[in-house]
């Protein structure tokens, strides 16, 4: 069963990103759960693609050095020609991946901060 905070996140992203919201996935050390998938996206290969993206998110190392004053990595944003991935880390092996259309990247910093707040339960 999907936790309430993830349902809240999907509702928030749906409201803010509207038609630009593509997918949301919660991942753990040994699995993942699709939280949202826009209805017009092709179903073909979706599970394989999602598994590959989750594996890459789990394996990602922060750019900062361990003694950096920046602190822990909270989120990563990957901006592509036709889309955006936002990876919100809950731990080294758990988090949420949100994908959006590129046009949703306006005012991205504030949007990411609000998504983090929802996932952390603050």
LOVEXDREN-270382 format. One record per residue (C-alpha): residue in three letters; x, y, z. Coordinates in steps of 0.02 Angstrom, whole numbers, plus 50000, padded with zeros to 5 digits. Layout:
# residues N
ALAXYZ;...
This chain:
# residues 122
UNK500005000050000;UNK500645017249953;UNK501075028350101;UNK500065044150123;UNK501575055450092;UNK501825047849919;UNK499985050249879;UNK500185068349936;UNK501715070349825;UNK500795063549672;UNK499345075249707;UNK500535090149727;UNK501485086249567;UNK499865083249472;UNK499205100149528;UNK500805109849495;UNK501465101249338;UNK499765096549265;UNK499955089149091;UNK501855089649106;UNK501875076149242;UNK502445059649166;UNK502855047049303;UNK503255044849487;UNK504105029649562;UNK504575025449741;UNK506085014049754;UNK506875004349895;UNK508454993949908;UNK507634978749829;UNK506124984749732;UNK505074998949664;UNK503255004149651;UNK502475015049517;UNK501545029149605;UNK500905037549447;UNK501025035149260;UNK500185046949139;UNK498885037749036;UNK499515042748864;UNK501275035748890;UNK501655019748795;UNK501555004248905;UNK502784994848796;UNK504424992248890;UNK503865003249036;UNK504344990649170;UNK506054987349096;UNK506415005949074;UNK505845009949250;UNK506924996049323;UNK508435002849229;UNK508125020749289;UNK507915014649469;UNK509545004849461;UNK510465020449401;UNK509685031049538;UNK510205018549672;UNK511995017849605;UNK512225036749594;UNK513605044049702;UNK513535062149758;UNK514775074149677;UNK515285081849843;UNK516685075149952;UNK516175066450116;UNK516865080950222;UNK515995094250117;UNK515075108150209;UNK513615105250088;UNK512945090950195;UNK511945076050132;UNK511265074749956;UNK509375077649956;UNK508905078349773;UNK509595077549597;UNK508855085649443;UNK509295079649269;UNK508715091249132;UNK508635083748958;UNK508125090448790;UNK506365083148807;UNK506155079348991;UNK506665081049172;UNK507065068249308;UNK506975073449490;UNK507715060649609;UNK507285063749792;UNK508375053149905;UNK507655046750067;UNK509225036450103;UNK510685029150006;UNK509535015549937;UNK507785023049943;UNK506935037649860;UNK505685044349735;UNK505945047849550;UNK504795060249464;UNK504845062949276;UNK504135078149191;UNK504045085849019;UNK505405098748987;UNK504175113348992;UNK503875109749176;UNK505655115549217;UNK505135133449245;UNK505335138149430;UNK506125121149460;UNK507095124949620;UNK505555129549722;UNK504605114749651;UNK505985102449702;UNK506075109749878;UNK504205107449901;UNK504305089449837;UNK505705085749962;UNK504665093150104;UNK503205081650061;UNK504275065950048;UNK505185069450212;UNK503525071950301;UNK503935089650360;
